[in-house]
């Protein structure tokens, strides 16, 4: 296979395998995480092509891989559907049970999300940027109503991990969705206290978006780090639990 000018590998038929692989991994993650449910119809080739800003042959290549791995099946004239999952172990974490687990979850997020933000700044395409901006708009609407939407908050962080073009980041985030959601819900409640901080937290998210949009990887990394530290500190009121092994 020949290499294209932007570093993708091009097959003899002209399909850019790197793009197809990226879309395969994103769809694989969405299916494995349950975002696409059993027997749910996937978006059409045209819709996926527009969503990812790629040609339909690339979408067909990614869907073909999903069929080869028995993750989807096709109905003639109806489209592609999610196949019932095989009985095998999936990426997952034990249920979040204690306040200490919330702190551990923040530690893990601090290890991966700033790096994902840096890569997102370096690797995003217009479609990925639009998805981040759409989640930010949901957060802006909630902030104007003086409320916090942890679902929109999670989508913001998840779409950044997808924009990193590294499915290990996005898969880990989706596997932690319920755990992260608990921390986000509690953090949102903390922002409703005597000194509301909703606008300041929204501004933190917007600054991260701007750094990613402008291709400032190091700044995106640092802003994400500051945001997660700030979120954890607001939730724990500046203190931390002693997690040393006894």
GIHU-V800562 format. One record per backbone hydrogen bond with DSSP energy under -0.5 kcal/mol. NH is the residue of the N-H (numbers start at 1). CO is the residue of the C=O. E is the energy in kcal/mol with one decimal. If there is no record, write none. Layout:
# GIHU-V800562
nh;co;e
NH;CO;E
NH;CO;E
This chain:
# GIHU-V800562
nh;co;e
2;10;-1.3
4;8;-3.4
7;4;-1.6
10;2;-3.9
11;15;-2.3
14;11;-2.1
17;9;-2.5
17;15;-0.9
18;9;-0.5
20;16;-2.2
21;17;-3.0
22;18;-2.2
23;19;-2.3
24;20;-2.6
25;21;-2.5
26;22;-2.0
27;23;-2.6
28;24;-2.8
29;25;-2.4
30;26;-2.2
31;27;-2.2
32;28;-2.8
33;29;-2.4
34;31;-1.0
35;30;-1.2
36;30;-1.9
37;35;-0.6
39;82;-2.7
40;37;-2.3
42;80;-2.9
48;44;-2.9
49;45;-2.6
50;46;-2.1
51;47;-2.5
52;48;-2.5
53;49;-0.8
54;49;-1.7
59;55;-1.4
60;56;-2.7
61;57;-2.0
62;58;-2.1
63;59;-2.7
64;60;-2.3
65;61;-1.6
66;62;-1.8
67;63;-2.3
68;64;-2.5
69;65;-1.6
70;67;-2.0
71;66;-2.7
72;66;-0.8
73;81;-2.4
75;79;-2.6
78;75;-2.7
79;75;-1.8
81;73;-3.1
82;40;-2.0
83;71;-2.5
88;86;-1.8
97;95;-0.5
102;98;-1.2
103;99;-1.8
104;100;-2.3
105;101;-2.4
106;102;-2.0
107;103;-2.1
108;104;-2.2
109;105;-2.6
110;106;-2.5
111;107;-1.0
111;108;-0.5
112;108;-1.2
113;109;-2.9
116;112;-2.3
117;113;-2.6
118;114;-2.0
119;115;-2.4
120;116;-2.6
121;117;-2.0
122;118;-1.3
123;119;-2.2
124;120;-2.0
129;125;-2.2
130;126;-2.1
131;127;-1.7
132;128;-2.0
133;129;-2.5
134;130;-2.2
135;131;-1.8
136;132;-2.0
137;133;-1.9
138;134;-1.6
139;135;-1.8
140;136;-2.3
141;137;-2.4
142;138;-2.0
143;139;-2.5
144;140;-2.2
145;141;-1.1
146;143;-1.6
147;142;-2.3
150;148;-0.7
153;149;-2.2
154;150;-2.5
155;151;-2.2
156;152;-2.3
157;153;-1.8
158;154;-3.1
159;155;-3.0
160;156;-1.4
161;157;-1.7
162;158;-2.0
163;159;-2.1
164;160;-0.9
165;162;-1.8
166;161;-0.7
169;166;-1.2
170;166;-1.4
171;167;-2.5
172;168;-1.7
173;169;-2.2
174;170;-2.2
175;171;-2.3
176;172;-1.3
177;174;-1.3
180;176;-3.3
181;177;-2.4
182;178;-1.5
183;179;-1.5
184;180;-2.6
185;181;-2.5
186;182;-2.4
187;183;-2.5
188;184;-2.6
189;185;-2.0
190;186;-1.9
191;187;-1.4
192;189;-1.2
193;190;-1.2
197;191;-1.0
201;197;-2.2
202;198;-2.5
203;199;-2.5
204;200;-1.5
205;201;-1.9
206;202;-2.6
207;203;-2.3
208;204;-1.7
209;205;-2.3
210;206;-2.6
211;207;-2.1
212;208;-2.2
213;209;-3.1
214;210;-2.4
215;212;-1.4
216;211;-2.8
217;215;-1.3
220;216;-2.6
221;217;-2.4
222;218;-2.4
223;219;-2.9
224;220;-2.3
225;221;-2.1
226;222;-2.6
227;223;-2.5
228;224;-2.5
229;225;-2.5
230;226;-2.7
231;227;-2.7
232;228;-2.5
233;229;-2.7
234;230;-2.6
235;231;-2.1
236;232;-2.6
238;233;-2.7
239;236;-1.8
243;241;-0.8
